[in-house]
């Protein structure tokens, strides 16, 4: 071609190879019968012209994009990075590619991901959703959509049995309860809580776990020991700790809804000369890699993000490949407390 920056088309290939454009299309897409020597001639011409097939055009013929949409709240939390790595490994092994979409944990962007799927930009979707699924019911009823929801709380009942999608969830409410239980069993009486936005269903669930555990141990919930932030990242934890400190007396232990918040808060408390865990014990949730690297090392709950990502990819790819809708399936993963120095006395 004379213009080096002009994209080659099947008509250019047809002209170079001396066959009809329709024959080029059949040869490149392996549709119908085309003589072996003709296929070789077409492929040779395509290579010479540096022909790059258009995915959209291919999907019109095959009804398959070869893409998987993965919708996650953010990329600042290492939890999601580990999960994505597990998904990517499964996706590649099955000849697929992955598209990432960030929802910021907002309902409107989670719904937007479903709209994108309705436009068939991908063959299936894995969504890490933070909000109540009632917003998605109209989409969930479309059983033809190969879909896996990965949820940070266990609240979906059997009423969704008629819908054709998979639910993989972690009972984080129970995980927070177990962390508070451990503090209570070790004699801590004043236990605080720092967590993410309670307007988000998954985070409200964690806060409820904190409240329920205090009640079980006959401890009063003291509002002065609780800080609920709009977000859940490291700087949010730092600012939440600052707010708690400004109120005067600190609790003897704090349970965090996220490891990143715990890391930010620990940085603030150290700046104030507060000894951890001697003066203040802390624990987090997610068990991200940094938990082992900071000082003191952070007690946390492992909620198996690698397992969740791997299982989600396997399930959605299975639905895509089978081409049929099964009923609603639910898998509940249980968190595991990884005890380290930060949670204090044994």
C-alpha positions in Angstrom: 0.0 0.0 0.0 1.3 3.5 -0.8 0.0 5.1 2.4 1.9 3.4 5.2 -0.6 4.7 7.9 -3.7 3.6 6.1 -5.4 0.5 7.6 -5.7 -2.4 5.2 -9.2 -3.8 4.4 -10.5 -7.1 3.0 -10.8 -5.3 -0.4 -7.1 -4.6 -0.4 -6.5 -8.2 0.4 -8.9 -9.3 -2.4 -7.1 -7.1 -4.9 -3.6 -8.4 -3.9 -4.6 -12.0 -3.8 -6.8 -11.9 -6.9 -10.0 -13.3 -5.3 -13.4 -11.9 -4.4 -13.9 -9.9 -1.1 -16.4 -12.5 0.0 -13.9 -15.3 -0.4 -11.4 -13.2 1.7 -13.9 -12.9 4.5 -14.7 -16.7 4.5 -11.0 -17.6 4.4 -10.0 -15.3 7.3 -13.0 -16.2 9.4 -12.9 -19.9 8.5 -16.5 -19.8 7.4 -17.7 -22.3 4.7 -15.5 -24.1 2.3 -12.5 -22.4 0.7 -9.7 -24.2 -1.1 -6.5 -24.7 0.9 -4.4 -22.9 -1.7 -6.8 -20.0 -1.7 -6.7 -19.7 2.1 -2.9 -19.7 1.9 -2.9 -17.0 -0.8 -5.4 -14.8 1.3 -3.4 -15.2 4.5 -0.2 -14.4 2.7 -1.7 -11.2 1.3 -3.1 -10.3 4.7 0.3 -10.7 6.3 2.0 -8.6 3.6 -0.6 -5.8 4.1 -0.3 -6.0 7.9 -4.0 -6.6 8.1 -5.6 -6.3 11.6 -9.1 -7.7 11.8 -11.7 -5.5 13.6 -13.0 -7.1 16.7 -16.5 -5.6 16.2 -16.7 -7.1 12.8 -15.7 -10.5 14.0 -18.2 -10.4 16.8 -21.0 -9.7 14.3 -20.2 -13.0 12.7 -19.3 -15.1 15.7 -21.6 -13.4 18.3 -18.6 -13.5 20.5 -16.3 -10.7 21.5 -13.7 -12.7 23.3 -13.8 -10.1 26.1 -14.8 -10.3 29.8 -15.9 -7.2 31.7 -14.6 -6.9 35.2 -16.2 -4.1 37.3 -14.5 -3.2 40.5 -14.8 -0.3 43.0 -11.2 1.0 42.7 -7.6 0.2 42.1 -6.1 1.9 45.2 -7.0 -1.1 47.4 -4.5 -3.9 47.0 -7.3 -6.3 47.7 -8.7 -5.8 44.2 -5.3 -6.0 42.6 -4.8 -9.5 44.0 -8.3 -10.5 42.9 -7.7 -9.2 39.4 -4.5 -11.1 39.1 -6.3 -14.3 39.8 -9.1 -13.5 37.3 -6.5 -12.6 34.7 -4.8 -16.0 35.0 -8.0 -17.9 34.4 -9.1 -15.5 31.5 -5.8 -16.0 29.6 -5.9 -19.7 30.0 -9.3 -19.7 28.3 -8.2 -17.5 25.4 -10.1 -14.4 26.6 -9.1 -10.8 27.3 -10.2 -8.6 30.2 -11.7 -5.1 30.3 -11.5 -3.3 33.7 -14.2 -0.8 34.6 -14.1 1.3 37.8 -17.4 1.9 39.6 -16.1 4.0 42.6 -18.5 1.8 44.7 -21.4 4.0 43.4 -24.8 2.5 42.4 -25.1 4.6 39.3 -21.8 3.2 37.9 -22.6 -0.3 38.9 -25.8 0.0 36.9 -23.8 1.6 34.1 -21.8 -1.7 33.9 -25.0 -3.6 33.3 -26.0 -1.2 30.6 -22.6 -1.8 28.9 -23.3 -5.5 29.0 -26.7 -4.9 27.4 -24.8 -3.3 24.5 -22.7 -6.6 24.3 -19.3 -5.0 24.7 -18.2 -8.3 26.3 -19.4 -11.9 26.6 -19.8 -11.9 30.3 -19.2 -9.9 33.5 -17.7 -10.2 37.0 -18.8 -7.4 39.2 -17.5 -6.6 42.7 -20.6 -4.8 44.0 -20.8 -2.8 47.2 -24.5 -1.9 47.1 -27.8 -3.7 47.6 -28.6 -5.8 44.6 -32.3 -4.5 44.5 -31.0 -1.9 42.1 -30.1 -4.6 39.7 -33.1 -6.8 39.8 -34.3 -5.9 36.3 -30.9 -6.9 34.9 -30.6 -10.0 37.1 -33.8 -11.3 35.6 -32.2 -11.5 32.2 -30.9 -15.0 32.7 -29.0 -14.9 29.4 -26.4 -12.6 30.8 -23.3 -14.6 31.9 -22.8 -12.9 35.3 -21.0 -13.4 38.6 -21.5 -11.0 41.5 -18.7 -10.9 44.0 -20.1 -9.4 47.2 -18.5 -8.2 50.3 -21.4 -9.3 52.5 -23.8 -12.3 52.7 -27.3 -11.0 52.3 -28.7 -12.7 49.1 -31.3 -15.4 49.8 -32.8 -18.2 47.9 -35.5 -15.9 46.4 -33.1 -15.4 43.5 -33.2 -19.1 42.6 -35.1 -18.4 39.3 -32.3 -16.0 38.1 -29.4 -17.3 36.0 -26.3 -15.9 37.7 -23.7 -16.8 40.3 -23.2 -15.1 43.7 -19.8 -15.4 45.5 -19.8 -13.6 48.8 -17.8 -13.2 51.9 -19.6 -13.0 55.3 -17.7 -9.9 56.4 -20.3 -9.1 59.1 -19.3 -12.3 60.8 -15.6 -11.5 60.3 -16.0 -8.2 62.1 -17.9 -9.9 64.9 -15.1 -12.4 65.4 -12.5 -9.6 65.6 -14.5 -7.8 68.3 -15.1 -11.2 70.0 -11.3 -11.7 70.2 -10.8 -8.3 71.8 -13.5 -9.0 74.3 -12.1 -12.4 75.2 -8.7 -10.7 75.9 -10.2 -8.4 78.4 -10.6 -5.2 76.3 -13.6 -3.3 77.6 -13.5 -0.1 75.5 -13.5 -1.1 71.8 -13.8 1.5 69.0 -14.7 1.2 65.4 -13.4 3.0 62.3 -15.1 2.1 59.0 -16.2 3.1 55.6 -19.4 4.8 54.3 -22.4 3.3 56.2 -24.6 4.3 53.2 -22.9 1.5 51.3 -24.6 -1.8 52.0 -21.4 -3.8 52.4 -19.9 -1.4 54.9 -23.2 -1.0 56.9 -23.0 -4.8 57.3 -19.6 -4.6 58.9 -20.6 -1.9 61.3 -23.6 -4.0 62.3 -21.2 -6.8 63.1 -19.4 -4.5 65.4 -22.6 -3.5 67.2 -23.9 -7.0 67.4 -20.6 -8.3 69.0 -20.6 -5.5 71.6 -24.2 -6.4 72.5 -23.4 -10.1 72.8 -20.7 -9.2 75.3 -22.9 -6.8 77.2 -20.7 -3.8 76.3 -22.2 -0.3 75.6 -21.7 1.2 72.2 -20.0 4.5 72.8 -20.5 6.9 69.9 -17.3 8.8 70.9 -15.3 5.7 70.0 -16.9 5.3 66.5 -15.8 7.2 63.3 -17.5 6.4 60.0 -15.9 7.9 56.9 -17.2 8.6 53.4 -14.4 6.5 51.9 -12.2 3.7 53.0 -8.6 4.3 51.9 -5.4 5.0 53.8 -5.8 8.7 54.0 -9.4 8.3 55.2 -8.1 6.1 58.0 -5.6 8.8 58.9 -8.2 11.5 59.1 -10.6 9.3 61.0 -7.9 8.6 63.6 -7.3 12.3 63.8 -11.0 12.9 64.5 -11.1 10.2 67.1 -8.0 11.6 68.8 -9.5 15.1 69.0 -12.4 13.8 71.1 -10.1 13.2 74.1 -9.9 9.7 75.6 -9.1 6.9 73.2 -10.5 3.3 73.4 -8.2 0.5 74.4 -8.7 -1.3 71.0 -10.1 -0.3 67.6 -11.6 -2.6 64.9 -11.2 -1.3 61.3 -13.5 -2.2 58.4 -10.5 -2.1 56.0 -6.7 -2.7 56.3 -5.9 0.5 54.4 -7.8 2.5 56.9 -6.0 0.8 59.7 -2.6 1.5 58.1 -3.5 5.2 57.8 -4.7 5.4 61.4 -1.6 3.6 62.7 0.5 6.2 61.0 -1.4 9.0 62.8 -1.2 7.4 66.2 2.5 6.8 65.9 2.9 10.5 65.1 1.2 11.3 68.4 3.6 9.0 70.3 1.0 6.4 71.1 2.5 3.0 71.5 0.9 0.2 69.5 -0.3 -2.3 70.7 0.7 -1.5 74.3 -1.5 1.6 74.6 -3.9 0.9 71.7 -4.6 -2.5 70.0 -5.9 -2.5 66.4 -7.1 -5.0 63.8 -8.2 -4.8 60.2 -9.9 -6.7 57.5 -8.8 -7.9 54.0 -5.3 -9.2 54.9 -3.5 -7.3 52.1 0.3 -7.8 51.7 1.2 -4.7 53.7 -0.2 -6.2 56.9 3.0 -8.2 57.3 5.3 -5.4 56.4 4.3 -2.6 58.7 5.4 -2.3 62.4 3.7 -3.6 64.3 2.4 -6.2 61.9 -1.4 -5.9 61.5 -3.9 -8.5 62.7 -6.5 -8.9 59.9 -9.1 -11.2 58.4 -8.1 -13.1 55.2 -11.2 -13.1 53.0 -9.5 -15.1 50.2 -9.5 -12.6 47.4 -7.4 -14.9 45.2 -9.9 -17.7 45.6 -12.8 -15.4 45.0 -11.3 -14.1 41.7 -10.3 -17.5 40.4 -13.7 -19.0 41.2 -15.6 -16.0 39.7 -13.6 -16.3 36.4 -14.2 -20.1 36.3 -17.9 -19.7 36.8 -18.5 -16.9 34.3 -16.4 -18.6 31.6 -18.3 -21.8 32.2 -21.6 -20.0 31.6 -20.2 -18.4 28.4 -18.9 -21.6 27.0 -22.0 -23.7 27.8 -24.2 -21.1 26.2 -27.1 -21.9 28.5 -28.5 -20.5 31.7 -28.4 -22.4 34.9 -30.2 -21.3 38.0 -28.9 -19.0 40.7 -25.9 -20.4 42.6 -24.4 -19.1 45.8 -21.0 -19.6 47.3 -20.2 -18.2 50.7 -16.5 -17.8 51.7 -15.6 -17.6 55.3 -12.9 -15.2 56.6 -10.0 -16.4 58.6 -8.4 -14.3 61.3 -4.6 -13.9 60.9 -3.3 -12.9 64.3 -0.3 -10.6 64.4 1.3 -8.1 66.8 -1.1 -5.2 66.5 -4.0 -6.9 68.3 -2.1 -7.0 71.6 -2.1 -9.3 74.5 -2.8 -13.0 74.0 
